[in-house]
Every structure is written in structure tokens, then in C-alpha cells.
Amino acid sequence: MKVASKSPSNRQTLTLTRSAFGILDSLRGTVPKSVFVEELLAKEKKRRERETFYRTAVASYTPKVREETLKLNEEIPIAAE
């Protein structure tokens, strides 16, 4: 995918390969191409933000933090029904 060289700077036109264009058309249904691509990019941005958050959370859960969590769970009784 690349930006067409004659595109105005405020509205750039993307060029797609035939196979990418076919995939885009089959996925978008009746939604206009520009709207579909914008929504697709927004969804991907959110997905990547969530992935970054979870990777950071998992990396922060060190053995020391696990030990502290288990100790705290033993010290605080939880009422069960």
C-alpha cells in the first residue's frame, strides 16, 4: 500500500494491490471504503493499546509480587456464601 503521488496533502489517496482490494471489498459489505478503512484502523489501534497494557501487566507480575499477593490473600479472610 502506498500514497498516490498526485494526492493533495489534505486528502491522500492510498493504492492497494489487487488482492488487498479484493479482501477489502469482501469484508466491507455495503459500508463505504473510506469509512470501513477508518473504522478498521481505529479497531486495530484499540487492539494494540490493549495488547500493550496486558503485556505490561504480565511483565509487572513478578515472583515477588505473586508471593505478596498470596500472603495477602491468606491474611484477609473472604466471606463465602
C-alpha atoms as an extended CHARMM CRD file, in Angstrom:
* protein
*
        81  EXT
         1         1  MET       CA              0.0000000000        0.0000000000        0.0000000000  PROA      1               0.0000000000
         2         2  LYS       CA              1.3120000000        3.4550000000       -0.8210000000  PROA      2               0.0000000000
         3         3  VAL       CA              0.0740000000        7.0040000000       -1.1120000000  PROA      3               0.0000000000
         4         4  ALA       CA             -0.6290000000        8.0950000000       -4.6750000000  PROA      4               0.0000000000
         5         5  SER       CA              1.8880000000       10.7470000000       -5.7210000000  PROA      5               0.0000000000
         6         6  LYS       CA             -0.7500000000       13.1420000000       -7.1140000000  PROA      6               0.0000000000
         7         7  SER       CA             -2.8340000000       13.1930000000       -3.9160000000  PROA      7               0.0000000000
         8         8  PRO       CA             -3.4270000000       16.5880000000       -2.2800000000  PROA      8               0.0000000000
         9         9  SER       CA             -1.7610000000       16.8910000000        1.1270000000  PROA      9               0.0000000000
        10        10  ASN       CA             -5.0730000000       17.2900000000        2.9840000000  PROA      10              0.0000000000
        11        11  ARG       CA             -6.6180000000       14.1600000000        1.4200000000  PROA      11              0.0000000000
        12        12  GLN       CA             -4.1920000000       11.4320000000        0.4680000000  PROA      12              0.0000000000
        13        13  THR       CA             -5.2130000000        8.5230000000       -1.7380000000  PROA      13              0.0000000000
        14        14  LEU       CA             -3.9610000000        5.0280000000       -0.9270000000  PROA      14              0.0000000000
        15        15  THR       CA             -3.2080000000        2.4940000000       -3.6180000000  PROA      15              0.0000000000
        16        16  LEU       CA             -3.7920000000       -1.1890000000       -2.8770000000  PROA      16              0.0000000000
        17        17  THR       CA             -2.7320000000       -4.3790000000       -4.5780000000  PROA      17              0.0000000000
        18        18  ARG       CA             -5.4990000000       -6.2750000000       -6.3690000000  PROA      18              0.0000000000
        19        19  SER       CA             -5.5500000000       -8.9730000000       -3.6880000000  PROA      19              0.0000000000
        20        20  ALA       CA             -5.8000000000       -6.4100000000       -0.8550000000  PROA      20              0.0000000000
        21        21  PHE       CA             -8.5530000000       -4.5850000000       -2.7260000000  PROA      21              0.0000000000
        22        22  GLY       CA            -10.4780000000       -7.8390000000       -3.1130000000  PROA      22              0.0000000000
        23        23  ILE       CA            -10.1960000000       -8.5820000000        0.6060000000  PROA      23              0.0000000000
        24        24  LEU       CA            -11.3040000000       -5.0450000000        1.4520000000  PROA      24              0.0000000000
        25        25  ASP       CA            -14.3600000000       -5.3260000000       -0.7970000000  PROA      25              0.0000000000
        26        26  SER       CA            -15.3590000000       -8.7220000000        0.5790000000  PROA      26              0.0000000000
        27        27  LEU       CA            -15.1030000000       -7.5300000000        4.1970000000  PROA      27              0.0000000000
        28        28  ARG       CA            -16.7120000000       -4.1030000000        3.9630000000  PROA      28              0.0000000000
        29        29  GLY       CA            -20.0990000000       -5.1450000000        2.5850000000  PROA      29              0.0000000000
        30        30  THR       CA            -22.1840000000       -2.0290000000        1.9090000000  PROA      30              0.0000000000
        31        31  VAL       CA            -20.0660000000        0.3180000000        4.0450000000  PROA      31              0.0000000000
        32        32  PRO       CA            -18.1620000000        2.9280000000        2.0070000000  PROA      32              0.0000000000
        33        33  LYS       CA            -14.4920000000        2.0240000000        1.5830000000  PROA      33              0.0000000000
        34        34  SER       CA            -13.1680000000        5.1270000000        3.3310000000  PROA      34              0.0000000000
        35        35  VAL       CA            -15.4540000000        4.6220000000        6.3380000000  PROA      35              0.0000000000
        36        36  PHE       CA            -14.5840000000        0.9230000000        6.5520000000  PROA      36              0.0000000000
        37        37  VAL       CA            -10.8270000000        1.5740000000        6.4430000000  PROA      37              0.0000000000
        38        38  GLU       CA            -11.0970000000        4.3190000000        9.0720000000  PROA      38              0.0000000000
        39        39  GLU       CA            -13.1060000000        2.0200000000       11.3840000000  PROA      39              0.0000000000
        40        40  LEU       CA            -10.6490000000       -0.8110000000       10.7620000000  PROA      40              0.0000000000
        41        41  LEU       CA             -7.7130000000        1.3960000000       11.7200000000  PROA      41              0.0000000000
        42        42  ALA       CA             -9.4950000000        2.6050000000       14.8840000000  PROA      42              0.0000000000
        43        43  LYS       CA            -10.2020000000       -1.0130000000       15.9400000000  PROA      43              0.0000000000
        44        44  GLU       CA             -6.5880000000       -2.0010000000       15.3170000000  PROA      44              0.0000000000
        45        45  LYS       CA             -5.3450000000        0.9610000000       17.3510000000  PROA      45              0.0000000000
        46        46  LYS       CA             -7.5400000000       -0.0630000000       20.3180000000  PROA      46              0.0000000000
        47        47  ARG       CA             -6.4240000000       -3.7000000000       19.9870000000  PROA      47              0.0000000000
        48        48  ARG       CA             -2.7720000000       -2.6910000000       20.0900000000  PROA      48              0.0000000000
        49        49  GLU       CA             -3.3430000000       -0.4350000000       23.1020000000  PROA      49              0.0000000000
        50        50  ARG       CA             -4.9990000000       -3.3390000000       24.9770000000  PROA      50              0.0000000000
        51        51  GLU       CA             -2.1870000000       -5.6780000000       23.9770000000  PROA      51              0.0000000000
        52        52  THR       CA              0.4280000000       -3.2230000000       25.2500000000  PROA      52              0.0000000000
        53        53  PHE       CA             -1.4650000000       -2.8520000000       28.5420000000  PROA      53              0.0000000000
        54        54  TYR       CA             -1.6890000000       -6.6240000000       29.0790000000  PROA      54              0.0000000000
        55        55  ARG       CA              1.9630000000       -7.1800000000       28.1940000000  PROA      55              0.0000000000
        56        56  THR       CA              2.9520000000       -4.5200000000       30.7270000000  PROA      56              0.0000000000
        57        57  ALA       CA              0.6730000000       -6.0330000000       33.3750000000  PROA      57              0.0000000000
        58        58  VAL       CA              2.0500000000       -9.5330000000       32.8450000000  PROA      58              0.0000000000
        59        59  ALA       CA              5.6360000000       -8.2660000000       32.9550000000  PROA      59              0.0000000000
        60        60  SER       CA              4.8850000000       -6.4440000000       36.2260000000  PROA      60              0.0000000000
        61        61  TYR       CA              3.5920000000       -9.6090000000       37.8990000000  PROA      61              0.0000000000
        62        62  THR       CA              6.9770000000      -10.7890000000       39.1210000000  PROA      62              0.0000000000
        63        63  PRO       CA              7.5680000000      -13.7330000000       41.5050000000  PROA      63              0.0000000000
        64        64  LYS       CA              7.9120000000      -11.2460000000       44.3760000000  PROA      64              0.0000000000
        65        65  VAL       CA              4.5250000000       -9.6870000000       43.5580000000  PROA      65              0.0000000000
        66        66  ARG       CA              2.9630000000      -13.1760000000       43.3430000000  PROA      66              0.0000000000
        67        67  GLU       CA              4.3300000000      -14.0370000000       46.8020000000  PROA      67              0.0000000000
        68        68  GLU       CA              2.9690000000      -10.8010000000       48.2520000000  PROA      68              0.0000000000
        69        69  THR       CA             -0.4360000000      -11.4380000000       46.6610000000  PROA      69              0.0000000000
        70        70  LEU       CA             -0.6390000000      -14.9770000000       48.0540000000  PROA      70              0.0000000000
        71        71  LYS       CA              0.4060000000      -13.7830000000       51.5090000000  PROA      71              0.0000000000
        72        72  LEU       CA             -2.1900000000      -11.0090000000       51.4490000000  PROA      72              0.0000000000
        73        73  ASN       CA             -4.8890000000      -13.4580000000       50.3270000000  PROA      73              0.0000000000
        74        74  GLU       CA             -4.0800000000      -15.7220000000       53.2940000000  PROA      74              0.0000000000
        75        75  GLU       CA             -4.1520000000      -12.8250000000       55.7740000000  PROA      75              0.0000000000
        76        76  ILE       CA             -7.5010000000      -11.3800000000       54.6600000000  PROA      76              0.0000000000
        77        77  PRO       CA            -10.4440000000      -13.7280000000       55.1800000000  PROA      77              0.0000000000
        78        78  ILE       CA            -13.0100000000      -13.6680000000       52.4020000000  PROA      78              0.0000000000
        79        79  ALA       CA            -16.6030000000      -14.4160000000       53.2850000000  PROA      79              0.0000000000
        80        80  ALA       CA            -18.0000000000      -17.2570000000       51.2080000000  PROA      80              0.0000000000
        81        81  GLU       CA            -21.6710000000      -17.9230000000       50.7320000000  PROA      81              0.0000000000
